[in-house]
Amino acid sequence: MQRQPAWLLALNKSSSHNYIVKKFEIPANSLSSMNAHYCFAVSSLNPSPVIIAHEKIPQSIKAAANFSQIPSWVSLKSTPSSLQTQENINKAQIESIHLISLSKQGKLKEAREFLKQMEDAGISVSPRSYKCLFEACGKIKSLLDGRLFHEQMQRTVKNPPEFLENSVLKMYCECGSLVDARKVFDEMRERNLVSWNTIISAYAENGVFDKGFCMFSNMLELETKPNGSTYIGFLRSLLNPSGLEIGKQIHSHAIRSGLGSNASVNTAISNMYVKCGWLEGAELVFEKMSEKNAVAWTGIMVGYTQAERRMDALALFAKMVNEGVELDEYVFSIVLKACAGLEELNFGRQIHGHIVKLGLESEVSVGTPLVDFYVKCSNLESATKAFEWISEPNDVSWSALITGYCQMGGFEEALKTFESLRTRSVDINSFTYTSIFQACSALADFNSGAQAHADAIKSSLVAYQHGESAMITMYSRCGRLDYATRVFESIDDPDAVAWTAIIAGYAYQGNAPEALKLFRRMQDCGVRPNAVTFIAVLTACSHSGLVIEGRQYLESMSSNYGVATTIDHYDCMVDIYSRAGFLQEALELIRSMPFSPDAMSWKCLLGGCWTYRNLEIGELAAENLFQLDPEDTAGYILMFNLYASFGKWKEAANVRKMMAERNLRKELSCSWITVKGKVHRFIVGDKHHPQTEEIYSKLEALNDSVIKEETGLLTEEDVSNSLPERKEQLLVHSERLALAFGLISTPSSAPVVVFKNLRACKDCHDFGKQVSLITGREIVVRDSFRFHHFKLGECSCNDYW
């Protein structure tokens, strides 16, 4: 038997007075034979709960019941035709409810199919249903569905009401189809103020101001008076200084229209002036406002922050609190940004206390700016606590915390946090990946960096330029220039940051010819070098002894490239002179340069004095270095070694005494090597490794084979004044332990890559050369200064580092 859907509602009123709505499907032929009794029941075999309940009503109540309120269509006298008509009406109403439900859920495909069924069944669609469909299309910007629904409406609705035509107009505007919107507007039988405001705002938001103003003029000619929404729609679309003059004209017209005291319009005008860069105008409007809402206060605060008038922003916030203005999450995010820019920790803590009082610390919109604030104030402990208070941290919250770890040198903690993030159902943004590349770069963690790179590619989250540049640096610092070059060559249009990253990579490897070649190629591509680019170029010259070239680049920075020199560039030149042995020239440059020398200036000179054994200039350099940076242990070690090399033990002892008095200790030397994805770390004399016995056995065998040349008394890694003790410690330096482990743990065809946190000493540098000759293995050591590639007894630095 053929069946058709029909909707009947049975209200089952329980003892708790709750109503349960049930849906039934009944045979088609039963509709025509319905009598009054079956208007309440689905079938005689399955009586409605309403019927059952009715039978249980006492007779006295039945007799007293008043049935006058029952609709006529359920009367006992109802004819089949009237019943059928009312059934169709109710059926249309229920079908429309279902259609509205689909539209509000965004299920437009199902809505299209259901709409087709309704049309085939001859069931009309209510205007409210169409309105909901158009709103859904506009919300998700589905122009195709919007056009289909509009076409059906035109076929089925002869004279659509005004609100429905406005809904169609708004839908096309939200979908970005101004052509369709204008066509609908022109064909409207009647246009009200909503119609005009919708089309004018759409033109303004899309930057088509000439047409927007034309429509505005037409509206005035037709004597349709604009309201606040008309002006606000215009004002919100003005986002940069190019719109300032237009904004002033709109402001003037709003005043002439009698809206000069309208709070919403004045707020929009003030915010427009902020966005257009005229903060003075925004302040004037704000001060004249008799009624200021939180949006107006926040707008001025944003203006102060953008103009770097952060103290004014803090003062304005204090005034808001004193005047009892209601504070929202956005206000706190702006004032915390101002505090972060000033590194005003105490004021920020007071704001944090206010947030706690309002119970907003768990809100992600407030908690995330708090994390960022504490990170920028270098208070990682408070940043971590603020993060833990957030009930549902988002990708920005996680990124802020990971960035904080990186900025404070907690690179391993950053990687741990990243691994924790990957196990959660939280999106990861491109900024997070950029921070992870930086952490892997600092740790020389190739495996983690490559894994993060793969994940970022899969998710299409490699930040254009900055993310790619961070990857270039990461691979370069991990000793994989081949990967770094591949990433660089994959960039379609590299900017100055990317060029600088690859140039610095080759400079760090000591490959000056390739670094300078890339610098020339950069210029041929029309990319202007920046200040950091010249740091990389001068570093390349420094590591390769290119004195003349380095001086030429320094002198041509301003005249040829328009880049202002800084103290950092002059320090690079001092380093170039000092490494090449031109100590007098380095000293003269320090005295004549247009900047006051900093600690690095004298430290570079002192390093050259140690290398070339110049005690006179060395003492001068040390004296100035100790004044500028009395806690730099490297300077004391260099001076101790220099005195010791001249046999001046008394002076050397004084240096050690100064260190002891200032409670200074040399940074502990640490070397590490990655084997089969696992990082193995070693310190001087380390015996905690599970393969300690094999490592020391291999090291002794190497020491027996290596021809030891005792040149120089002490090194940067040894502040001891006992020669026998020095000999013993040299045998167990951290990089030698890592090297021995690498030799017994990696294939003979693979290079041994060791990383170290300090500069390699001369003895260990010579040891690396000898081991590469004896074993025939390629050995790579990255110290705090550069990469050393040892092969067949030679080093890529040519003993110049």
QUIVENLIN-V932838 format. One record per backbone hydrogen bond with DSSP energy under -1.0 kcal/mol. CO is the residue of the C=O (numbers start at 1). NH is the residue of the N-H. E is the energy in kcal/mol with one decimal. If there is no record, write none. Layout:
BEGIN
co=CO nh=NH e=E
co=CO nh=NH e=E
END
This chain:
BEGIN
co=11 nh=13 e=-1.0
co=14 nh=17 e=-1.9
co=18 nh=14 e=-1.6
co=20 nh=12 e=-1.2
co=28 nh=31 e=-1.2
co=31 nh=34 e=-1.3
co=37 nh=40 e=-1.5
co=48 nh=52 e=-2.0
co=49 nh=53 e=-2.5
co=50 nh=54 e=-2.3
co=51 nh=55 e=-2.3
co=54 nh=57 e=-1.4
co=58 nh=62 e=-2.0
co=59 nh=63 e=-2.5
co=60 nh=64 e=-1.3
co=67 nh=70 e=-1.3
co=71 nh=74 e=-1.6
co=72 nh=75 e=-1.7
co=75 nh=78 e=-1.7
co=79 nh=83 e=-2.4
co=80 nh=84 e=-2.5
co=81 nh=85 e=-2.3
co=82 nh=86 e=-2.5
co=83 nh=87 e=-2.4
co=84 nh=88 e=-2.1
co=85 nh=89 e=-2.0
co=86 nh=90 e=-2.8
co=87 nh=91 e=-2.6
co=88 nh=92 e=-2.5
co=89 nh=93 e=-2.1
co=90 nh=94 e=-2.4
co=91 nh=95 e=-2.7
co=92 nh=96 e=-2.2
co=93 nh=97 e=-1.8
co=94 nh=98 e=-2.1
co=95 nh=99 e=-2.2
co=96 nh=100 e=-2.6
co=97 nh=101 e=-2.3
co=98 nh=102 e=-2.2
co=99 nh=103 e=-2.1
co=100 nh=104 e=-2.4
co=101 nh=105 e=-1.3
co=102 nh=107 e=-2.3
co=103 nh=106 e=-1.2
co=106 nh=108 e=-1.7
co=107 nh=111 e=-1.9
co=108 nh=112 e=-2.4
co=109 nh=113 e=-2.0
co=110 nh=114 e=-2.6
co=111 nh=115 e=-2.5
co=112 nh=116 e=-1.9
co=113 nh=117 e=-1.8
co=114 nh=118 e=-2.3
co=115 nh=119 e=-2.2
co=116 nh=120 e=-2.6
co=117 nh=121 e=-2.0
co=118 nh=123 e=-2.9
co=119 nh=122 e=-1.1
co=126 nh=130 e=-1.9
co=127 nh=131 e=-2.5
co=128 nh=132 e=-2.1
co=129 nh=133 e=-2.1
co=130 nh=134 e=-2.6
co=131 nh=135 e=-2.2
co=132 nh=136 e=-2.1
co=133 nh=137 e=-2.2
co=134 nh=138 e=-2.4
co=135 nh=139 e=-2.2
co=136 nh=140 e=-1.8
co=137 nh=142 e=-2.4
co=141 nh=143 e=-1.2
co=142 nh=146 e=-2.0
co=143 nh=147 e=-2.4
co=144 nh=148 e=-1.9
co=145 nh=149 e=-2.6
co=146 nh=150 e=-2.2
co=147 nh=151 e=-2.6
co=148 nh=152 e=-2.1
co=149 nh=153 e=-2.3
co=150 nh=154 e=-2.3
co=151 nh=155 e=-1.5
co=152 nh=156 e=-1.9
co=153 nh=157 e=-3.0
co=161 nh=165 e=-1.8
co=162 nh=166 e=-2.1
co=163 nh=167 e=-1.5
co=164 nh=168 e=-2.0
co=165 nh=169 e=-2.3
co=166 nh=170 e=-2.6
co=167 nh=171 e=-2.2
co=168 nh=172 e=-2.1
co=169 nh=173 e=-1.9
co=170 nh=174 e=-2.7
co=171 nh=175 e=-1.8
co=172 nh=177 e=-2.1
co=173 nh=176 e=-1.1
co=176 nh=178 e=-1.2
co=177 nh=181 e=-2.1
co=178 nh=182 e=-2.6
co=179 nh=183 e=-1.9
co=180 nh=184 e=-2.4
co=181 nh=185 e=-2.5
co=182 nh=186 e=-2.7
co=183 nh=187 e=-1.6
co=192 nh=196 e=-1.8
co=193 nh=197 e=-2.7
co=194 nh=198 e=-2.2
co=195 nh=199 e=-2.0
co=196 nh=200 e=-2.5
co=197 nh=201 e=-2.4
co=198 nh=202 e=-1.9
co=199 nh=203 e=-2.0
co=200 nh=204 e=-2.2
co=201 nh=205 e=-3.0
co=202 nh=206 e=-1.5
co=203 nh=208 e=-2.5
co=204 nh=207 e=-1.7
co=207 nh=209 e=-1.5
co=208 nh=212 e=-1.9
co=209 nh=213 e=-2.9
co=210 nh=214 e=-1.9
co=211 nh=215 e=-2.5
co=212 nh=216 e=-2.0
co=213 nh=217 e=-2.5
co=214 nh=218 e=-2.2
co=215 nh=219 e=-2.3
co=216 nh=220 e=-1.9
co=217 nh=221 e=-2.3
co=218 nh=222 e=-1.8
co=219 nh=224 e=-2.5
co=220 nh=223 e=-1.6
co=227 nh=231 e=-1.3
co=228 nh=232 e=-2.6
co=229 nh=233 e=-2.4
co=230 nh=234 e=-1.2
co=231 nh=235 e=-2.9
co=232 nh=236 e=-2.4
co=234 nh=237 e=-1.2
co=235 nh=238 e=-1.4
co=240 nh=243 e=-2.4
co=241 nh=244 e=-1.7
co=243 nh=247 e=-2.4
co=244 nh=248 e=-2.2
co=245 nh=249 e=-1.9
co=246 nh=250 e=-2.3
co=247 nh=251 e=-2.4
co=248 nh=252 e=-2.4
co=249 nh=253 e=-2.4
co=250 nh=254 e=-2.4
co=251 nh=255 e=-1.8
co=252 nh=256 e=-2.1
co=253 nh=257 e=-1.5
co=254 nh=259 e=-2.5
co=255 nh=258 e=-1.6
co=259 nh=262 e=-1.3
co=262 nh=266 e=-2.6
co=263 nh=267 e=-2.2
co=264 nh=268 e=-2.1
co=265 nh=269 e=-2.4
co=266 nh=270 e=-2.8
co=267 nh=271 e=-2.5
co=268 nh=272 e=-2.0
co=269 nh=273 e=-2.2
co=270 nh=274 e=-1.8
co=271 nh=275 e=-2.4
co=272 nh=276 e=-2.1
co=273 nh=278 e=-2.6
co=274 nh=277 e=-1.4
co=278 nh=282 e=-1.7
co=279 nh=283 e=-2.5
co=280 nh=284 e=-2.2
co=281 nh=285 e=-2.2
co=282 nh=286 e=-2.6
co=283 nh=287 e=-2.8
co=284 nh=288 e=-1.5
co=293 nh=297 e=-1.8
co=294 nh=298 e=-2.6
co=295 nh=299 e=-2.2
co=296 nh=300 e=-1.8
co=297 nh=301 e=-2.0
co=298 nh=302 e=-2.5
co=299 nh=303 e=-2.0
co=300 nh=304 e=-2.4
co=301 nh=305 e=-2.2
co=302 nh=306 e=-2.7
co=303 nh=307 e=-2.0
co=304 nh=309 e=-3.2
co=305 nh=308 e=-1.4
co=308 nh=310 e=-1.0
co=309 nh=313 e=-1.6
co=310 nh=314 e=-2.2
co=311 nh=315 e=-2.3
co=312 nh=316 e=-2.4
co=313 nh=317 e=-2.0
co=314 nh=318 e=-2.3
co=315 nh=319 e=-2.0
co=316 nh=320 e=-2.2
co=317 nh=321 e=-2.2
co=318 nh=322 e=-2.2
co=319 nh=323 e=-2.1
co=320 nh=325 e=-2.4
co=321 nh=324 e=-1.1
co=328 nh=332 e=-1.4
co=329 nh=333 e=-1.9
co=330 nh=334 e=-1.9
co=331 nh=335 e=-2.4
co=332 nh=336 e=-2.3
co=333 nh=337 e=-1.2
co=334 nh=338 e=-1.8
co=335 nh=339 e=-2.2
co=336 nh=340 e=-2.4
co=337 nh=341 e=-2.1
co=338 nh=342 e=-1.6
co=339 nh=344 e=-2.3
co=343 nh=345 e=-1.6
co=344 nh=348 e=-2.2
co=345 nh=349 e=-2.1
co=346 nh=350 e=-1.7
co=347 nh=351 e=-2.1
co=348 nh=352 e=-2.3
co=349 nh=353 e=-2.3
co=350 nh=354 e=-2.0
co=351 nh=355 e=-2.4
co=352 nh=356 e=-2.3
co=353 nh=357 e=-2.2
co=354 nh=358 e=-1.7
co=355 nh=360 e=-2.4
co=356 nh=359 e=-1.2
co=360 nh=363 e=-1.5
co=362 nh=391 e=-1.9
co=363 nh=366 e=-1.3
co=363 nh=367 e=-3.5
co=364 nh=368 e=-1.9
co=366 nh=370 e=-1.6
co=367 nh=371 e=-2.2
co=368 nh=372 e=-2.4
co=369 nh=373 e=-2.5
co=370 nh=374 e=-2.4
co=371 nh=375 e=-2.2
co=372 nh=376 e=-2.3
co=373 nh=377 e=-1.2
co=374 nh=379 e=-3.1
co=375 nh=378 e=-1.8
co=379 nh=383 e=-1.9
co=380 nh=384 e=-2.5
co=381 nh=385 e=-1.9
co=382 nh=386 e=-2.7
co=383 nh=387 e=-2.1
co=384 nh=388 e=-2.2
co=385 nh=389 e=-1.2
co=387 nh=390 e=-1.1
co=394 nh=398 e=-2.1
co=395 nh=399 e=-2.3
co=396 nh=400 e=-2.4
co=397 nh=401 e=-1.9
co=398 nh=402 e=-2.6
co=399 nh=403 e=-2.6
co=400 nh=404 e=-1.8
co=401 nh=405 e=-2.1
co=402 nh=406 e=-2.0
co=403 nh=407 e=-2.6
co=404 nh=408 e=-1.9
co=405 nh=410 e=-2.9
co=406 nh=409 e=-1.3
co=409 nh=411 e=-1.5
co=410 nh=414 e=-1.9
co=411 nh=415 e=-2.0
co=412 nh=416 e=-2.1
co=413 nh=417 e=-2.5
co=414 nh=418 e=-2.2
co=415 nh=419 e=-2.3
co=416 nh=420 e=-2.0
co=417 nh=421 e=-2.3
co=418 nh=422 e=-2.1
co=421 nh=424 e=-1.7
co=424 nh=426 e=-1.6
co=429 nh=433 e=-1.4
co=430 nh=434 e=-2.1
co=431 nh=435 e=-2.1
co=432 nh=436 e=-2.2
co=433 nh=437 e=-2.4
co=434 nh=438 e=-1.7
co=435 nh=439 e=-2.2
co=436 nh=440 e=-2.7
co=437 nh=441 e=-1.9
co=438 nh=442 e=-2.2
co=439 nh=443 e=-2.1
co=440 nh=445 e=-2.1
co=444 nh=446 e=-1.2
co=445 nh=449 e=-2.0
co=446 nh=450 e=-2.9
co=447 nh=451 e=-2.2
co=448 nh=452 e=-2.5
co=449 nh=453 e=-2.3
co=450 nh=454 e=-2.3
co=451 nh=455 e=-2.4
co=452 nh=456 e=-2.6
co=453 nh=457 e=-2.1
co=454 nh=458 e=-2.3
co=455 nh=459 e=-1.9
co=456 nh=461 e=-3.2
co=457 nh=460 e=-1.1
co=463 nh=468 e=-1.4
co=464 nh=466 e=-2.3
co=465 nh=469 e=-3.0
co=466 nh=470 e=-2.2
co=467 nh=471 e=-1.8
co=468 nh=472 e=-2.0
co=469 nh=473 e=-2.2
co=470 nh=474 e=-2.4
co=471 nh=475 e=-2.7
co=472 nh=476 e=-2.2
co=473 nh=477 e=-2.8
co=474 nh=478 e=-1.4
co=475 nh=480 e=-2.8
co=476 nh=479 e=-1.6
co=480 nh=484 e=-2.1
co=481 nh=485 e=-2.7
co=482 nh=486 e=-1.7
co=483 nh=487 e=-2.5
co=484 nh=488 e=-2.3
co=485 nh=489 e=-2.8
co=486 nh=490 e=-1.1
co=488 nh=491 e=-1.4
co=495 nh=499 e=-2.3
co=496 nh=500 e=-2.4
co=497 nh=501 e=-2.1
co=498 nh=502 e=-2.0
co=499 nh=503 e=-2.3
co=500 nh=504 e=-2.8
co=501 nh=505 e=-1.8
co=502 nh=506 e=-1.8
co=503 nh=507 e=-2.3
co=504 nh=508 e=-2.8
co=505 nh=509 e=-1.2
co=506 nh=511 e=-2.5
co=507 nh=510 e=-1.3
co=508 nh=787 e=-1.9
co=510 nh=512 e=-1.3
co=511 nh=515 e=-1.9
co=512 nh=516 e=-2.8
co=513 nh=517 e=-1.8
co=514 nh=518 e=-2.3
co=515 nh=519 e=-1.7
co=516 nh=520 e=-2.0
co=517 nh=521 e=-2.2
co=518 nh=522 e=-2.4
co=519 nh=523 e=-1.5
co=520 nh=524 e=-2.0
co=521 nh=525 e=-1.5
co=522 nh=527 e=-1.9
co=523 nh=526 e=-1.6
co=530 nh=534 e=-1.5
co=531 nh=535 e=-1.1
co=532 nh=536 e=-1.9
co=533 nh=537 e=-2.3
co=534 nh=538 e=-2.7
co=535 nh=539 e=-2.0
co=536 nh=540 e=-2.0
co=537 nh=541 e=-1.9
co=538 nh=542 e=-2.2
co=539 nh=543 e=-2.4
co=541 nh=546 e=-2.3
co=545 nh=547 e=-1.7
co=546 nh=550 e=-2.0
co=547 nh=551 e=-2.4
co=548 nh=552 e=-2.2
co=549 nh=553 e=-2.4
co=550 nh=554 e=-2.2
co=551 nh=555 e=-2.4
co=552 nh=556 e=-1.7
co=556 nh=560 e=-2.3
co=556 nh=561 e=-1.1
co=557 nh=563 e=-2.2
co=566 nh=570 e=-1.6
co=567 nh=571 e=-2.3
co=568 nh=572 e=-1.8
co=569 nh=573 e=-1.7
co=570 nh=574 e=-2.3
co=571 nh=575 e=-2.3
co=572 nh=576 e=-2.2
co=573 nh=577 e=-2.4
co=574 nh=578 e=-2.6
co=575 nh=579 e=-2.8
co=576 nh=580 e=-1.5
co=577 nh=582 e=-2.5
co=581 nh=583 e=-1.7
co=582 nh=586 e=-2.0
co=583 nh=587 e=-2.3
co=584 nh=588 e=-2.5
co=585 nh=589 e=-2.2
co=586 nh=590 e=-2.0
co=587 nh=591 e=-1.9
co=588 nh=592 e=-1.7
co=589 nh=593 e=-2.1
co=598 nh=602 e=-1.3
co=599 nh=603 e=-2.2
co=600 nh=604 e=-2.4
co=601 nh=605 e=-1.6
co=602 nh=606 e=-2.5
co=603 nh=607 e=-2.2
co=604 nh=608 e=-1.8
co=605 nh=609 e=-2.1
co=606 nh=610 e=-2.0
co=607 nh=611 e=-2.0
co=608 nh=612 e=-2.5
co=609 nh=614 e=-2.1
co=614 nh=618 e=-1.5
co=615 nh=619 e=-2.6
co=616 nh=620 e=-1.4
co=617 nh=621 e=-2.7
co=618 nh=622 e=-2.7
co=619 nh=623 e=-2.4
co=620 nh=624 e=-1.8
co=621 nh=625 e=-2.4
co=622 nh=626 e=-2.9
co=623 nh=627 e=-1.2
co=624 nh=628 e=-2.0
co=625 nh=629 e=-3.0
co=629 nh=632 e=-1.6
co=631 nh=633 e=-1.0
co=633 nh=637 e=-2.2
co=634 nh=638 e=-2.5
co=635 nh=639 e=-2.1
co=636 nh=640 e=-2.6
co=637 nh=641 e=-2.5
co=638 nh=642 e=-2.2
co=639 nh=643 e=-2.5
co=640 nh=644 e=-2.6
co=641 nh=645 e=-2.3
co=643 nh=648 e=-2.6
co=644 nh=647 e=-1.4
co=647 nh=649 e=-1.6
co=648 nh=652 e=-2.1
co=649 nh=653 e=-2.6
co=650 nh=654 e=-1.8
co=651 nh=655 e=-1.8
co=652 nh=656 e=-1.9
co=653 nh=657 e=-2.2
co=654 nh=658 e=-2.4
co=655 nh=659 e=-1.9
co=656 nh=660 e=-2.2
co=657 nh=661 e=-2.8
co=658 nh=662 e=-1.9
co=659 nh=664 e=-3.0
co=660 nh=663 e=-1.2
co=670 nh=757 e=-2.0
co=671 nh=682 e=-2.9
co=672 nh=755 e=-2.6
co=673 nh=680 e=-2.8
co=675 nh=678 e=-1.7
co=678 nh=675 e=-2.6
co=680 nh=673 e=-2.0
co=682 nh=671 e=-2.6
co=683 nh=686 e=-2.0
co=689 nh=692 e=-1.8
co=691 nh=695 e=-2.6
co=692 nh=696 e=-2.7
co=693 nh=697 e=-1.9
co=694 nh=698 e=-2.4
co=695 nh=699 e=-2.3
co=696 nh=700 e=-2.4
co=697 nh=701 e=-1.8
co=698 nh=702 e=-2.0
co=699 nh=703 e=-2.6
co=700 nh=704 e=-2.1
co=701 nh=705 e=-1.1
co=702 nh=706 e=-2.1
co=709 nh=711 e=-1.5
co=715 nh=718 e=-1.6
co=722 nh=726 e=-2.1
co=723 nh=727 e=-2.2
co=724 nh=728 e=-1.9
co=725 nh=729 e=-2.3
co=726 nh=730 e=-2.4
co=729 nh=732 e=-1.3
co=730 nh=733 e=-1.1
co=732 nh=685 e=-2.5
co=733 nh=737 e=-1.8
co=734 nh=738 e=-2.3
co=735 nh=739 e=-2.3
co=736 nh=740 e=-2.6
co=737 nh=741 e=-2.3
co=738 nh=742 e=-2.4
co=739 nh=743 e=-2.1
co=740 nh=744 e=-1.4
co=742 nh=746 e=-1.4
co=747 nh=750 e=-1.5
co=752 nh=780 e=-3.4
co=754 nh=782 e=-2.7
co=755 nh=672 e=-2.4
co=761 nh=765 e=-2.1
co=762 nh=766 e=-2.7
co=763 nh=767 e=-2.2
co=764 nh=768 e=-2.3
co=765 nh=769 e=-1.6
co=766 nh=770 e=-2.2
co=767 nh=771 e=-2.6
co=768 nh=772 e=-2.0
co=769 nh=773 e=-1.5
co=770 nh=774 e=-2.5
co=771 nh=775 e=-2.8
co=772 nh=776 e=-1.1
co=778 nh=752 e=-2.5
co=779 nh=790 e=-3.6
co=780 nh=754 e=-3.3
co=781 nh=788 e=-2.4
co=782 nh=756 e=-2.8
co=786 nh=783 e=-2.1
co=788 nh=781 e=-2.6
co=789 nh=796 e=-1.4
co=790 nh=779 e=-2.3
co=791 nh=794 e=-1.5
co=794 nh=791 e=-2.8
co=795 nh=798 e=-2.1
co=797 nh=800 e=-1.3
END
